[in-house]
Amino acid sequence: MTHTEIPNPFHDGERAAQARAGVGDMAARVGGFIRDHLPEQHRAFYTSLPFLVVSGMDAAGQTWVTLVEGVNGFATSPDPYHITLENLLAADDPLSAAFASGAEIGVLGIELATRRRNRFSGHVRPYRSGYKIDIRQSFGNCPQYIQQRAVTRVTTVPGKARRSDALNRDQIARIAAADTLFIGSGHPNAEGNARGYDASHRGGEHGFVRVGGSRRLLIPDYAGNNFFNTIGNLVADPRVGLLFIDFATGGLLHVTGRAKIDWSPDGAHDPDARRMIAVDIEAIIERPSAVSLRWASLDHLSRQLRVANKVRESEDITSFYLTPLDDRPLDPFKAGQHLQVEVQIPSLRGTYRRSYSLSGPPQDRQFYRISVKREHNGLVSRFLHDDCLKGSVIAAQKPSGDFVVPCSDCPLVLVSAGVGLTPMLSVLWANVSQQYRTVWYIHATRNGSTHAFRDEVNGLVQANSNLRRIVAYSRPRGTDRPGVDYNIQGRITAENLLALGAGSRAHYMLCGQAEFQSSIRLGLEASGVPVNRIHQETFGPES
């Protein structure tokens, strides 16, 4: 089946938000990152979930967010352009009438235990004993700001829905203690595939949402993928929906209202916030025990790790070697996975969590190695580089993530730019002495000053005949040696990768900024590489 590309996936509101934030129009850079269909990995992901988060508009023109659940397998994907749901929304769900009559919706698939999430938009309509969704846009999301939770299912009796136009005392307390919310927005009048709705996740420390009274909420907007889907929608159409889940009881608190964007918050409440979304509440629906799912926090599974060593790898990347404080061995991980760390920054309230790819050998159980790029505006990366010394202690969850080697013996082409090399290093280490598999390590960076792990990679390649290396410098210095330090001057292209002759069984793993991944993926697909042989890791600032 041939998939079409979306010429410009962003509408006028998103483009205005991108310009206001100083990232320019992202369409030319990452258009290929946004698809008009579901890749195979996303189809498998959505159909494995026990629930989906959905946003849309009711008959009165108000935007809502809800949760659609079902027994295992309730969501299926007959082809890359459709999702079917074998369940009906309850009558007291704010979007039940819209689903019954057909509506534009935005959908978020999220697995809190693994912190994986993906999004798509489309049109829902009644179908058999449930609904069918026609896909319009889809893309992946980074795992930042997701609080890990394990999900179970219980027998439940939903309570009676309560409607109001202002928050009561219990609802205020619940929101003030929340570390997770889901936000819905839309631009139903936009042209082409950019029209419709979006459902997104927002997370932070407990209390990250400020309650400004019974009818006003303030939601921080952190650094993300620079697509500005939510902010862009709200620039074009201020109608917004929010969903707060009571993870212990399955209760749902739906809020709808109108939003304004503060582009320059003072930072007193949250120094990590780039913008603030102020929501004036218009209506509230509280549905006690609305779903049969329950979620338990996994915070108790975090471990204390000591920084056993700290090594500068380039002018902006530093590695941290982490060992356990207790006598238990470290949990194993698969090459390509990441580690969520939690730090306390002096003078700032609470803790801060970020995910960094594991860059060391997965077969070594003595330490974890994360390699972090120092971001100018990165709160946690600056703390790690500047203040986290050898001997410091940080907390971490178990390794997680699904950007792992997709096959047992196929040739691999590992393609990275900048700090995107970190998971590729782990994959390279995992394949030393594996003569049955040829692995190409393809890396792009600015020049020798930013070229991290040069000696380590060269040593692995020289010692293992199945490993190959190609490096591209976009702006080499006079001291950088062609043919020694780098092989290509300029950017990595799909043509460079195809020229390797990796064969029809090769899988391509891409990691780097969305623009970098987008251009390569489009080139590979245009040359006939099947989409199921192209694998991408999405990450945001500080990852």
Secondary structure, DSSP 8 states (H G I E B T S, - for coil): ----B-S----HHHHHHHHHTT----HHHHGGGSBSS--HHHHHHHTT-SEEEEEEE-TTS-EEEEEEE-STT-EEEEETTEEEE-----TTSTTHHHHHH-EEEEEEEEETTTTEEEEEEEEEEEETTEEEEEEEEEEE---TT---EEEEE--------EEESS--HHHHHHHHH-SEEEEEEEETT-SGGG-EEEEEEEE-STT-SEE-STTEEEEEE----S--HHHHHHHH--EEEEEEEETTTTEEEEEEEEEEEESS---SS-TT-SEEEEEEEEEEEEETT-SSEEEEE-GGG-EEEEEEEEEE-SSSEEEEEEEESSSS------TT-EEEEEE--TTSSS-EEEEEEB-S-TT--S-EEEEEE--TT-HHHHHHHHT--TT-EEEE---B-S-S--SSSS-EEEEEEGGGHHHHHHHHHHTTT-TTS-EEEEEEESSTTT-TTHHHHHHHHHH-TTEEEEEEESS--TT--BTTTBSEES---HHHHHTT---TT-EEEEES-HHHHHHHHHHHHHTT--GGGEEEE---TT-
